[in-house]
Structures are given as C-alpha cells and as structure tokens.
Amino acid sequence: MSDGHEATGEPTTRRASHSPLQHSARAHTPRMLQIIATTIAAVAGFILVYGITVSQQIEGAISTQDVDHIVDDIDVEVAQTGALNILLMGSDTRDGDNADISGDDAPGMRNDTTIVAHIAGDRSRVDMISIPRDMQVEIPDCTLLDGEVVTGGYGDFNIAFSNGGKNGDPAEAAACTINTVQQDAQIPIDHWAVIDFDGFITMIDALGGVEIYIPTDIVSSKAQLDLEAGWQTLTGEEALGYARLRTAEVGDVSGSDLQRISRQQQLLEAVIHTVFEKNLLTDASALTQFLRAASESLTTDPELGQVDFVLSLAASLRNTPEDNFTFHTVPWVYTDDRLNVLPTEEAETMFQQLRDDVPITVDAEGDSTSEWDTNPTPEPSNG
C-alpha cells in the first residue's frame, strides 16, 4: 500500500512536531539573552565610565610636577631588583586651611617629617627610614623651576626643603630635598610625595580614625591635645597634633625631634594596621575612595599621581605581611652641644643595605629624651 510517498528504498525523514509552548520558548530565548547581554554591557560600561571619571577626578585634584630636570643625577651602584625608593615629606606650610590648623601664618615651608619608603624588589617588605630634621648634612645648591639657584651649605637637614620652598612650591621643595638625600645618603629616589596638614587630617578621617596606645596622659595647648593614657582612637586633628607634639603641660614630652619621630612612627604603624584591617591593599574601590579623600592635599611626581600606578603598586604589596612594614631612623649621635645630631658610621651601613635591597639590620639608639613608650601591655580593643 502506498502512504503517499514513492518507495525509494531509503528511509523517509520526518520533521518532529512542536507544541506552541516549545515554539514560544525558543523564539524568546535569543531575545532574553540579548537583553541580559545588553544589561551586563550597560552596567559594565557604567562602572568603567564611573571608574575612569573618579580616577580623572583624583588625578585632576592631585598636584603633579615633573622636577627631573632640576634633580641632579647620582652615579651609584644599586642592586637591579626592581626596588623602589619613595621620598615622603610632610609639609608645615601655613597658607590657606593649613594656617587655621597650625594657628599661624608663618611664611615659607618646612618639613616636619621626611621618610624614605624602600619597597623591596620582590615586594616582601617595606622599610620606612626617618631622617631627623636636625641632622647636620651638606645641603647642595638648589635650582628652582625658573632657574634661580638657592645657595646650600652645611646645616640642619630640613633646610633643604625650606630652601626649595621659599616661593611656596612643594615640588621645588621636594626637588631640593631629593638632591640632599641623594647626595648625602647616595640613595636614588624614584618617586616622591608631599602632603600638608589638611591632607593628613583628611586621610586619617577617611580611615575612620586610628587606634593607638597613649603611654601617658597628655595635655598640650599648643598641639590642642587632651588625651588620657591607654588605647585611644584618634581623629585626624588629634593624630596631627600627636604627630607634631613637641611641648606639653602634662605628659613626659621632652621637646626632642627624635622623640617626636618615635611618635610619628608609632602613628604610621597604626595607620598601616588600619589599612590592612580595612583591606585597602586588596579593595580597589576602598583604596580609590581613600585616595580621593586626600588628593587635594597631595603633590607628587607625575607617575605617582596616576591612580592606575598606585592601585598596581598596592596590588603588588597585597601579600606583604603587615609585620614586614618596618620603621627605622637613620643612626645618629648628638653634637657636642646636644642641640643637633650627626649620622654615624652605622648610617652608611643602613644606606648600603638600602642600595643592596636587603633587610635593615641597624637602627638609631637614643636616650631618655629621644625615646617614647610604644609598647603597651594591654591589647588594643579591636584585637
């Protein structure tokens, strides 16, 4: 019997029948995928544009200046490991908002804090080296951006920053300080940053304050501090006062810049602990917001002023243990009149270890006027 098809000896292909529901599902699947893909693309585009916009805002707020042409080259052999030396300077410029914070409008610029941050080539450690502001060094002549030359000489280390900052330009002040560090310590400086009072306060407040151990009650009208002994969470203004503290009506404060360095290092150690606690090195969004908070008070070299570079550098340090962020001070001895200090032979050992990119094995040794208790017995409240 015939079924309507000619017998060909080959099997007949039959089309499977589809229900209306199956047809509808297949018809809508491509459109659904298109909608999802479009939504993802839109969200990704928004995030990308937002990220670029925020980065541009930060980079636009940070003042950057290329000073390579007024920084002298040095001929020194260093280990080719990819290590970085970043010169960090805290400026006490007294203009604008900083005048309100400092309580006066003294002309010129000085740096209360100078730290060489040495980042190891394998990113296993970061060594923070404080340079005493009263250390007696040879200060080279300083060339400003307009070609003017400011005569150097022998004297306090922080005169270099003051010489360069005579016109109120932190980039010129940084360049003169870089020249002094490179000449006297024979350490090449790869990047630099200057932050003022207002920026320091903003950075600390952006972290939600920092928890730190205060070894003794402190009352200082000049530093505007009234702190009880024990663990305290300092606001930005309190942290600045603590970092700048030289005199106090209550508290064992000697007035020594060397003792102040101890407090500054204690404070920076607390800042680093907070950064780790808040995962800023691994959270690009949080780190970006932190940079955004301080950007208007920062002056840096062009590369360090790029958000992408900072985020990349932070990412390279994400596996660096917190304990491997260490603080040191250039080894020193008092001058005969005990008004200033001189670098010792161990200072050259420290500089050579930086050049060789090996762990620091020497440190400054002081006396009761330069020491500050930073080793509490109780644990901090956050563990």
N, C-alpha and C positions, 0 to 999 in steps of 0.2 A: 504494500500500500504506500501511496505517496503522501508525505506530510507537507507538500508544497514546495520542497526543495529537490533539486535534481541530485540523484545519487552520484557522487564524485569519487567515492572511495576514501575521502578524507573526513576527519571529524568536523563537525559544524561548530563554529564559535558562537556562543550565546552571550549577550550582554546581561549583566546582573541588573535586576530591577532595584530602584532606590525608593525609599519612602520619602514623602515630603519633608519629614523631620530631618533625615540624613542630608538631604539636599540643602536645606536651610543652614545646617551646622557648617557644612563645607563652604557654602557661599560666604558665611560671615567670618570664617577663620582668618582669611587673608586680611580683611578689614580690621579685625581685632588686633592682629599682630602689627599692622600699620599704626594703629592708634597707640599701642604700647611703645613701639619704637619711636614714634613721634614725641610721646610724653617724656621718655627717657632722654632723648636728644635735647628736648627743651629744658629739662631740669639740668642736664649736664652743661648745656650752653649757659644757663643762668649762673650755675656755680662757677664756670670758667670765667664769665664776664665779671661776676662779683669778685672772684679771687684776683683777677687782673686789676679791677678797679681799686680794691683795697691795697694791693701791692703798690699801685701807682700813687695812691694817696700817701702811703707810708714813705715811699721813696721821694715823693714830692715834698714831704714835711721834713725829712732828714736833710740837713745841710751837708753837701759833699763838696770836697775841693781836692783837686789834684795838685799836690805840692812836691811831686817827684823832682821837678826842675830846680827846686831850692833846697833839696835834701842832698847832702854830699854822699857820694859812693864811698864804701869802705872795702878794702882788699883784705878779706879774712876768709879762712878756710872753715867751712862748716860741713857737717855730715849731710849727705844728699838723701834724706829720708822722707822729705815731704812735710817736715815740721813747720809750724807757723809761729811767729812771734808777733803778738798784737799788743801795742802800747796803749794802755787805758789811762786816761787822765781825768780827774775831777776838777773842774774849774770853779773858782770862787768869784767869778765876775759879778759885779754889783749893779748891773743895769737892769731895767725893766722889772719883771716879777722877782728877780733874784735880789734886787735891792730891798724889797719888802721882807724877804726871807732872812737876809743877812743882817738887816737892821741898820745898814748904812749904804752910802753910795760912793765908797772909795773908788778912785779911778784905777784903770789898769786891770790886769788879770793875773791871778796866781793859781797854782795848782796845789790843793791840799793833799791830793792823792796821786801817786804815779805807780802803776803796776805793769810789769811785763808779764803777759799771759803767754806762756810757752805751751803750745799744743803739740804733743808728740806726733811724730810722723805716722806711727801705727795707731794713733788715737787711743792709746791705752791709758794716758794720763794727761793732766793739765797742771802745770806748775805755775803758781802765781807769785811773782817776785816783787815785793815792795821796795821802793827806793826812798830812803829817808830824805825829806825835803831839805834838811840842814846838812846833808853830806857835802863835804868840800871836794869839788871836782874842777877840772878845767872845762870852761864853757867856751865853745868856739864862737867866732863871729857869726852873726845870724843875718841871712839875706831875706828880706821881706818880698812880697809878691810884686811890689812896684820897683824893686831893685835896690831899695835903701838897705844899707848894711848897718846893723846894730853891733857895736863892739862887744866882744865877750870878755873873758878874763878868768880869774880863779875865785871861787866863792861857793855860796850855797847852791845846791843842785837846782832848786826851783827858780833861780834867777833866769835860767834858760827860758822857761815858759813865760815869765814876766817880760823878758826882752822881746820875745816874739809877739806877745800880746799887747804891746804898747799902744797899738791902734784899735784894740778890742776885737781882733780877728782870731778866733780859736784855731783856725787852720794854720796861720802863721806861727802861733804859739806852739802848736803841735810840731811843726816842722823844726823849730829851734830845739825843742826837747828831744826829738828823734835824733838830730845831729849830735846832741850831747851824749845821749845813751850810746849811739853807735860809735862815737869816738872814744869814750871813756871805758865802756864795757866791751867794745868790739863785738857787739851782738847786732846782727841785721834785723831791722824792723820791717815786717811785711805789711802790716795794716795798723791803723790807729783809730782811736775814737776819743772824743771829748764830750763829757756830759756835765751840765751845770746843776745848780741847786734844785731848780724847779723840776728838771728831768729826773733827778734821783728820787725826789718825793713821789712823783707820778709813777715811777717804776715800782717802788715799794707798795704803794697803794693799789696798783694793778695786780699785785700778788696777793692782796688781801692782808698786807702787813707781814712781818716776820717775827717768829717766836725766838727769843734769845734769853740767855741766862744773865741776869744782872747781879754781880757778886756783892754789891753793897748798895745801900740807899744812896741816891744821887739827887741833889738839888743844885741846879745851876741856872742862875738868872740869865747869864749871857747865852747859854745854849738852850734856854727855855725848856729845861727838863725838870721833872719832879717824878722820879721813879723809885719804886720800892724794890728791895732786894728779892731775887727769885726769878722764876720764869715769867716773862712778860711778852705780850705781842705788841710790837712797836708799830705805830702808824708811820707813814712816810716822813712827816715832820719830826717825829720823835727819833726815827732812825737817822735822819740827817743830823740832828742835834747830838746824838750819841757818837756818830762818826767824826764830828768836828770838835767834840768836847776837849777843852784844854784847862778850864778852870771850873771849880765847883765850891759852893759854900758848904755842902755836905757831900762826903764821899772821898775816898782815897785817890784823888786825881792829882797827879804830880805836875801837870802842865807840860810834860815832855812830849815832843812829837813822836818819840819812839813808843811811848805808852799808847799814844793815840793810834799808831799803826796797829798795835795789838787789838784795839777795839775795832778798827776798821776791818781787819782780817776776820775777827770773830763775827762781825756783822755780815761780811760777804760769804762766810761759810754758812751762816744761817740762810742767806738768800739762795745759795746753791742747793741747800737741803730742801727749801721750799720749791725750787724749780723741779727737783727730782720728785718731790711728793705730789706735785701737780702734773707730772708727766709732760712738762713743756718741751723737752727734747724729742718727744715722740708724737706730740699732738701739734700738728702744723697749724691748726686753727687757733689753738690757745696761744702758741708762740707768736703768731701773727698779731693777735689782739694785744699781746704784751708789748710787741714792738710798736704797735700803733699808739699805745699809751705814752711811750717815751720818745716818739720820733721827733717831735718838735723841739726837743732839747738836746738832740744829738748832732754832732758834727763829726764826719768820718771821711776816710778816703773813698773814692767812687765805688770800688768793688765791695767794700764792707757795707756801703749804703744800699746795696741791692738786696731785696728781700729774698730772692731765689738763692743768693750766695749764703745768706745767714741760715736759711732753712736747710740747705745742703750741709753746711758746717755742723749745725745742730744734729742732723740725722747721722752724720759720721761719728758723733760722740754718744749716740744713744746707748751703746753697750759699754761705755766707760763707767766703771764703778764710782759711786759717789765718793768713796774714800780715796780715790785716786786724783781727786781735785785737792791739791795740797797748797799750803801757803808758807812762804819763806820771806825773809828780809835779808837784803844784802849785808853780809857780815861787816861789823863796824867796831871802832873803838872811839872813845871820847877824845877830843882835842884836850890840850893841857888845861884850858880854862873851862872845860866841860860845857861849853856853850854850843859846840857843834860836834860832828863826828867825821871820822875818816874811814875809808874802806880798808879792810885788812887783806893779808895775803890769801885768806880763805875766800875773799870776794872773787879773786881771779879764778880760784878753783870752781866756784859756782858758775862763773861766766863760761869757763871751758866746758863744763858739763852741759850747759845750755847749747853751746856750739856743737857738741858731740851728740846732742839729743839723747842723753842718758839721765836716769833719775838723779835728783839733787841729794847730796849726802852731807852738805854743810848748811849751817844756818847761823843767824845772829844770836849772840849771847849777851844779855843785858844785866841790869841790876834792879834794885827795888824801885828806882824811879822810872824804869822803862817797861816794867812788867805789869801785866793785868791778868787777873784771875779769869780764865776762860774755861776752867774745868770743873763744872758743877758736880756735886754729889748726887742730887736727885735727877731723875729722868725727866725730860720735857713732858708736858701734859699730853702731847699727841704721840708719844712713844718714840 
